[in-house]
Amino acid sequence: MIVLTLFSLIICGVMKALADLTEEGVLVPSKHDSWRNKWKDGNKANGEEFPFSSTALVFLTDNWHFFNGIRSLGYIIAILTYRELFNAPVDGILLFGTYSLGFNVTYEFIKRG
């Protein structure tokens, strides 16, 4: 189970990096442009593009919400599958390091180009 926990945290780090890069405009469409996907013809006054496109199913409308939705799912999986390996402080460092590895490798790889 700990392998699934660690894998989930790597995915969480990767998704956080992708969400940050989307917000920064490095990945397209950027968060600042894709919000229109929630609304018919990109106009909030026209209502939702499809039922729940601005609430429960918002992760289907743009990259930023999708990456953060997957990240949230990864946290849930990590919490449900976690079993103590050593002790709380050592495990905390291991878990944080695993998450950070996923984030930093992804962020740096894409940012550098």
C-alpha positions, -999 to 999 in steps of 0.1 A, spaced: 0 0 0 29 24 7 39 22 -30 4 34 -39 7 62 -13 41 73 -27 29 70 -63 -2 91 -55 20 118 -40 43 119 -70 12 124 -92 0 151 -68 33 169 -73 31 166 -111 -4 179 -111 5 209 -89 34 217 -113 11 215 -143 -15 237 -126 11 263 -117 25 263 -153 -11 267 -166 -17 296 -143 16 312 -154 6 309 -190 34 285 -199 9 258 -208 -20 267 -230 -48 273 -227 -39 293 -197 -62 296 -167 -69 332 -175 -83 323 -210 -100 290 -204 -125 301 -178 -148 309 -206 -153 272 -213 -177 270 -184 -202 293 -202 -223 290 -234 -204 310 -261 -179 320 -234 -204 344 -219 -215 339 -182 -248 357 -190 -257 328 -214 -255 303 -186 -235 271 -182 -221 253 -212 -235 220 -197 -251 211 -164 -227 218 -135 -199 231 -158 -193 259 -133 -195 238 -102 -192 201 -97 -179 193 -132 -157 224 -136 -126 201 -139 -139 192 -173 -138 227 -186 -101 237 -184 -66 224 -177 -62 242 -144 -93 227 -128 -85 193 -143 -50 192 -129 -62 203 -95 -91 178 -95 -66 150 -102 -43 163 -75 -72 163 -50 -80 127 -59 -43 118 -54 -44 133 -19 -74 112 -11 -58 80 -24 -26 88 -5 -45 94 28 -65 62 24 -35 40 15 -10 54 40 5 30 65 33 41 89 67 31 77 91 44 104 76 71 126 56 103 120 86 127 115 105 104 92 74 95 73 65 131 70 99 139 54 96 109 31 61 119 20 69 155 15 101 146 -4 81 123 -27 56 151 -35 83 176 -40 102 153 -64 71 150 -86 66 188 -85 102 199 -91 111 174 -118 79 183 -138 81 220 -133 118 223 -142 115 200 -172 87 219 -187 99 254 -177 134 247 -193 118 236 -223 
